[in-house]
Structure formats: structure tokens, C-alpha cells
Amino acid sequence: MQILVLGSAAGGGFPQWNCNCANCCRARAGDPAAPPRTQSSLAVSADGERWLLLNASPDLRQQILVNPALHPRRGARHSPIAAVVLSNGDVDHVAGLLTLRENQPLAVYGSDRIHAALRGNSVFNVLNPAVVARRPLALDERLAVMAFDGTELGLQVTAFAVPGKVALYMENEKAGPGFGTQSGDTIGLEIRTDEERRFFYLPACASLSPDLAGRLRAAPLVFFDGTLWQDDEMISMGVGTKTGRRMGHMSIGGGEGSLAAFASLGVQRRIYVHINNTNPILIAGSPERVQVEAAGWEVAYDGMETRL
């Protein structure tokens, strides 16, 4: 199984277009310790020919251009991208679907809640139903991923609910502390091949519940939410008004952070993805980057390739 990190940053990318934080300034200046990153997405293939996208970033067109594995290969019109699985309805995970609108056969998988969000926005009707199949992704059921024509990709996906939050544009302020969040608004994904090689992808996760910790224990590979280093990071830097918890993200540092929570799980390989532009782990050699690497974590970068 081949895994490509198409984008490793959180929403807005790195540097973010309107952010003047120290990290973004270093990236714009071309500092080699702060290489730019596009918005979060992975591509997975069992055979090197047909690819499954895990989320569709707003930067998808650029990501396709710089990854030859995703280029057309035969005929006047072709794409090796056969399917997309969506982990939530956030703009930085669904907007890239609009890039895939040129009548290319495709299958789009998501929970009932995610499909409802897509149906509720008529702009996604540009995905011609004659060639784009919208398929349900039931929770806690292993599903063989198929292209539009029904052929299997040699990959199986199991979706499971994780602590999180409904997409920002779907929030209901009158619904109480959860803003109307329901099961299936944020999901984690386990991807397997027919040979039972497997990994987990959780680009958004608000906390590591006992059930989730048990699911991830001793996993061979986990891509995990690396949005913020500390919960009040954006507030303390003067670039936002919300904590990480308010946005549905578990911070990395501190006694309740993911670095501490994963310490006893025995996960063989741990990679942070969906990293916000304010997060100091984006800077090579920073104390925070040194700390996560000393704990055995890797920080994803665009173009990172992994094989299982």
C-alpha cells in the first residue's frame, strides 16, 4: 500500500493568505526551516494505478499537479483518482470536490451527515450524478472501496465516530454546547488492503476517549490531528478567538495533549497532520518540534510518501 501526503496543513494552508504570525512570515521569506504546506489530504493506492483520496482539499488542483502519480495517463481524458472518502464536512476537506467536476467517473464516500451537508449546498450539484456516485459510509462496518464502475480498488475502509464538532457552517448556536454536533459529523478512518496492511487517519479529533485509545492501541501507523500545540494558541497570538477544543481539535502539548495520551498506546509509527499555521512544530529545530520527534512522532510534509 502506497500513501502520499498531498497536504499537511490545516485550513488556510501554510503560510495562510492573511496571517502575519511569525511562522507565516518565515515561510513567505523562504526560510528552509519553514517550508510551505497545502491543506490536509492523503492519497492511498493498493496497486499504484488507482488512487483513493482521503478528503478533498481546496488545494487539490495544485496537489495533483505536483504528484505525477495522480496525472492522467491514457486517452484524451483520464484520472487515476477513482474515489474520495470524506472524514467530515469541513470546507478544507470537501471544497476540493469542486475541482473534480469535469465529468470524470468518481465515487464519493461519506457518512449520512456529511452527504446531507453536500446535498444542502447546491454548488456541489456540479458533480454530475451520471458519473459521480455518492455512496454511504456506515460507521463501524468494513467496506470495500469501489470505483464508479463497481470495480474494487483493493482497499477497505472502516469509519468510526470520534470526538469532534460539526462543520463551522453547520453550527447551530441555539443547540447548546455542542452546537448541534451529531455522531458522524467527525469520523476516523481505518484503511486496509486485501493483505491486511492497515493504518488510521484522524485529521480532526477533539479528545482521545478510552474507546478510541483501545482502537488505536498497537496500530502500525496513525496519522493524527496536529492542529495546535496548545489549546489557547490562536488567542494568545492574537490571530483568533477560539480555543482548540472549541474548534474540535485536541492539542499536542500539555498533560492532556495527544503527545501524552499516545505515550502508552504502543503505536508503531505516529505522524502529525492537519497542522495549523500557528503551530511551532512547523518550524524545524524549534523546541516543540524537537520534543515531538524525541517522543517518536513525525511531522508530515507535503509529498511525504509511506509504504506498508
Phi and psi in degrees as a GROMACS rama.xvg file:
@    title "Ramachandran Plot"
@    xaxis  label "Phi"
@    yaxis  label "Psi"
@TYPE xy
-108.851  132.095  GLN-2
-124.779  123.631  ILE-3
-112.138  130.279  LEU-4
-84.6511  105.604  VAL-5
-76.218  -42.1493  LEU-6
-144.042  139.01  GLY-7
-117.291  -4.78624  SER-8
-92.1262  164.73  ALA-9
-80.9802  -173.797  ALA-10
-55.486  133.748  GLY-11
99.5409  -19.4251  GLY-12
69.7262  -173.709  GLY-13
-140.718  116.324  PHE-14
-74.9788  148.7  PRO-15
-74.5818  141.882  GLN-16
-56.371  -32.2184  TRP-17
-116.865  18.8594  ASN-18
-106.002  132.99  CYS-19
-114.141  24.1267  ASN-20
-67.0306  165.987  CYS-21
-59.0723  -40.9138  ALA-22
-60.138  -48.4868  ASN-23
-65.3069  -37.0664  CYS-24
-62.5705  -40.1778  CYS-25
-66.4306  -39.5635  ARG-26
-64.5176  -43.5428  ALA-27
-65.402  -30.164  ARG-28
-78.9065  -4.80948  ALA-29
82.3251  20.0152  GLY-30
-60.3017  121.793  ASP-31
-63.5526  -17.0983  PRO-32
-81.3321  -7.14592  ALA-33
-134.03  63.6106  ALA-34
-66.8123  141.933  PRO-35
-60.9172  155.355  PRO-36
-139.754  144.411  ARG-37
-93.707  176.683  THR-38
-77.8912  152.813  GLN-39
-58.6247  127.587  SER-40
-171.522  148.643  SER-41
-120.95  157.508  LEU-42
-126.289  137.234  ALA-43
-131.227  140.5  VAL-44
-143.074  141.065  SER-45
-91.4502  -22.4997  ALA-46
-125.842  -0.636846  ASP-47
76.5683  1.1586  GLY-48
-112.466  -43.5203  GLU-49
-115.422  135.946  ARG-50
-122.123  144.137  TRP-51
-109.093  126.759  LEU-52
-89.8257  135.424  LEU-53
-102.748  98.6084  LEU-54
76.6363  152.241  ASN-55
-120.94  98.6415  ALA-56
-69.7948  151.387  SER-57
-58.2578  -20.747  PRO-58
-92.8276  17.86  ASP-59
-60.3142  -40.9327  LEU-60
-57.8415  -47.0687  ARG-61
-62.7144  -40.1414  GLN-62
-64.3734  -38.8314  GLN-63
-63.9986  -43.2674  ILE-64
-59.0941  -36.8635  LEU-65
-94.8263  1.71538  VAL-66
-120.274  96.8  ASN-67
-55.7877  -26.1048  PRO-68
-61.2915  -21.0079  ALA-69
-101.759  7.38523  LEU-70
-80.0545  152.768  HIS-71
-58.037  146.39  PRO-72
-127.552  -19.8276  ARG-73
-151.161  148.191  ARG-74
71.2932  177.288  GLY-75
-71.3394  -32.823  ALA-76
-134.576  127.087  ARG-77
-163.663  150.865  HIS-78
-147.211  135.704  SER-79
-75.1079  -6.12575  PRO-80
-77.284  112.363  ILE-81
-103.048  -23.5218  ALA-82
-159.35  160.04  ALA-83
-133.069  135.903  VAL-84
-115.182  129.869  VAL-85
-103.611  130.461  LEU-86
-92.2008  -17.1172  SER-87
-165.122  -179.052  ASN-88
-97.8967  12.9587  GLY-89
-60.4558  147.529  ASP-90
-55.2896  -40.4576  VAL-91
-72.8642  -0.455369  ASP-92
-117.53  -12.104  HIS-93
-120.267  -20.3422  VAL-94
-61.4928  -29.2098  ALA-95
-66.4837  -15.3615  GLY-96
-58.9118  -30.5725  LEU-97
-67.5686  -22.3008  LEU-98
-70.271  -23.164  THR-99
-98.5792  35.7999  LEU-100
-96.513  -1.10069  ARG-101
-84.1758  51.4424  GLU-102
54.6368  38.8136  ASN-103
-98.3847  126.499  GLN-104
-55.2362  133.865  PRO-105
-160.756  150.041  LEU-106
-118.259  133.844  ALA-107
-118.198  119.565  VAL-108
-107.011  138.279  TYR-109
-166.245  165.092  GLY-110
-68.1229  166.181  SER-111
-56.2334  -39.7857  ASP-112
-65.7044  -39.7845  ARG-113
-68.8924  -43.0016  ILE-114
-63.4407  -35.4237  HIS-115
-63.5743  -38.0965  ALA-116
-64.9128  -39.828  ALA-117
-66.7177  -42.4218  LEU-118
-63.7796  -30.712  ARG-119
-75.9477  -7.83754  GLY-120
-120.144  109.552  ASN-121
-64.9089  -17.0261  SER-122
-61.1889  -28.0283  VAL-123
-75.6976  -3.17048  PHE-124
-68.5304  -9.58986  ASN-125
-67.0603  -15.764  VAL-126
-79.9653  98.5929  LEU-127
-58.7068  116.713  ASN-128
-63.1677  -14.9929  PRO-129
-69.1699  -22.3362  ALA-130
-129.416  -6.01391  VAL-131
-118.348  113.464  VAL-132
-93.4721  124.825  ALA-133
-96.9393  112.649  ARG-134
-114.761  141.431  ARG-135
-72.4658  150.655  PRO-136
-126.247  91.3056  LEU-137
-69.527  145.367  ALA-138
-74.6167  141.356  LEU-139
62.8511  29.1817  ASP-140
-128.97  128.016  GLU-141
-75.0994  130.334  ARG-142
-127.686  131.565  LEU-143
-75.686  124.57  ALA-144
-78.5866  129.391  VAL-145
-122.247  147.456  MET-146
-70.8546  176.622  ALA-147
-56.7042  -36.9047  PHE-148
-82.4803  3.76762  ASP-149
91.9327  -2.90687  GLY-150
-76.9418  139.852  THR-151
-80.5443  146.432  GLU-152
-91.9693  -0.667513  LEU-153
77.8193  16.2158  GLY-154
-125.754  143.322  LEU-155
-123.638  142.378  GLN-156
-124.611  136.974  VAL-157
-119.539  119.49  THR-158
-96.2429  144.457  ALA-159
-146.595  144.303  PHE-160
-68.4297  139.095  ALA-161
-128.432  156.373  VAL-162
-57.6912  130.62  PRO-163
-171.735  -155.84  GLY-164
-146.517  148.064  LYS-165
-59.4667  151.443  VAL-166
-55.6074  147.263  ALA-167
-52.3209  -44.5314  LEU-168
-72.8602  -7.55773  TYR-169
-105.954  0.863628  MET-170
-62.841  143.239  GLU-171
-121.526  104.631  ASN-172
-60.903  -24.6911  GLU-173
-83.7493  -4.51826  LYS-174
-88.6994  3.13221  ALA-175
98.704  -166.608  GLY-176
-58.1792  -30.6926  PRO-177
-86.3643  -2.1024  GLY-178
55.7187  29.5878  PHE-179
87.4295  12.2577  GLY-180
-63.077  136.222  THR-181
-128.168  162.69  GLN-182
-59.5124  132.437  SER-183
100.297  -10.0978  GLY-184
-68.2837  -35.9732  ASP-185
-129.287  126.598  THR-186
-128.251  153.142  ILE-187
-99.2228  161.092  GLY-188
-129.911  134.233  LEU-189
-109.381  124.686  GLU-190
-110.885  130.475  ILE-191
-128.69  153.816  ARG-192
-97.8322  171.718  THR-193
-61.5598  -22.649  ASP-194
-89.9027  9.81592  GLU-195
69.9695  19.1754  GLU-196
-73.993  139.897  ARG-197
-149.928  158.43  ARG-198
-154.743  167.248  PHE-199
-115.7  146.781  PHE-200
-131.495  115.559  TYR-201
-135.917  81.0804  LEU-202
-74.9297  -13.9917  PRO-203
-138.034  127.13  ALA-204
-160.424  126.968  CYS-205
-86.7701  -23.3309  ALA-206
-166.569  159.544  SER-207
-100.894  89.6448  LEU-208
-68.4047  161.276  SER-209
-56.8944  -39.6547  PRO-210
-63.4429  -43.2078  ASP-211
-68.0476  -41.0321  LEU-212
-59.2961  -41.6503  ALA-213
-64.3047  -36.2482  GLY-214
-66.511  -37.7169  ARG-215
-86.5253  -12.8372  LEU-216
-56.3892  129.736  ARG-217
64.4527  17.5254  ALA-218
-64.0216  148.71  ALA-219
-71.3215  -29.7096  PRO-220
-158.304  132.573  LEU-221
-133.707  124.551  VAL-222
-93.9553  121.936  PHE-223
-130.287  154.407  PHE-224
-51.9934  113.975  ASP-225
-117.758  29.8602  GLY-226
-53.3539  -57.6322  THR-227
-123.874  149.971  LEU-228
-77.9721  -43.9071  TRP-229
-132.697  154.607  GLN-230
-61.0907  -38.0815  ASP-231
-99.176  21.96  ASP-232
-54.5673  -48.8641  GLU-233
-70.2397  -34.0044  MET-234
-67.2462  -47.8541  ILE-235
-65.278  -26.4749  SER-236
-88.0178  -7.09575  MET-237
75.4905  23.9675  GLY-238
-113.449  3.59826  VAL-239
-166.937  173.133  GLY-240
-121.187  2.83572  THR-241
-117.017  146.376  LYS-242
-79.8263  167.661  THR-243
-61.6816  -42.8198  GLY-244
-59.9299  -40.6572  ARG-245
-61.8598  -30.2437  ARG-246
-91.2108  -2.22127  MET-247
86.392  28.4668  GLY-248
-127.017  137.247  HIS-249
-85.898  129.607  MET-250
-74.4256  165.277  SER-251
-86.3208  -51.3868  ILE-252
-83.1709  173.647  GLY-253
86.2619  169.717  GLY-254
-65.3364  -24.0846  GLY-255
-106.258  10.942  GLU-256
-84.0508  171.106  GLY-257
-66.8207  -30.1612  SER-258
-59.6408  -44.448  LEU-259
-73.9415  -39.3861  ALA-260
-65.5544  -31.9839  ALA-261
-85.8723  -9.53332  PHE-262
-57.0483  -33.0477  ALA-263
-105.059  8.55951  SER-264
-86.36  -16.067  LEU-265
69.441  25.5071  GLY-266
-69.6662  129.86  VAL-267
-70.1194  -40.4808  GLN-268
-138.559  129.466  ARG-269
-126.936  127.284  ARG-270
-130.57  126.396  ILE-271
-81.9492  133.043  TYR-272
-130.925  176.99  VAL-273
54.363  58.6251  HIS-274
-98.9147  122.796  ILE-275
-71.3345  152.463  ASN-276
-61.3469  -20.2446  ASN-277
-85.6187  -10.415  THR-278
-74.8541  124.425  ASN-279
-66.1391  -15.857  PRO-280
-69.3007  -11.8853  ILE-281
-67.1268  -20.6801  LEU-282
-96.9947  114.775  ILE-283
-59.6894  132.316  ALA-284
87.3229  -5.31526  GLY-285
-66.7013  155.185  SER-286
-56.7766  -36.9152  PRO-287
-69.1129  -40.202  GLU-288
-63.8632  -43.3176  ARG-289
-60.6791  -39.8309  VAL-290
-65.294  -44.645  GLN-291
-69.3571  -36.617  VAL-292
-69.9325  -35.3236  GLU-293
-65.2036  -27.9006  ALA-294
-84.8345  2.68219  ALA-295
93.9947  7.34416  GLY-296
-88.6981  154.637  TRP-297
-114.134  152.395  GLU-298
-106.937  117.662  VAL-299
-63.445  151.912  ALA-300
-138.791  155.097  TYR-301
-61.8848  130.842  ASP-302
92.6127  -4.35653  GLY-303
-60.893  132.861  MET-304
-123.126  134.951  GLU-305
-131.316  142.245  THR-306
-124.582  137.244  ARG-307
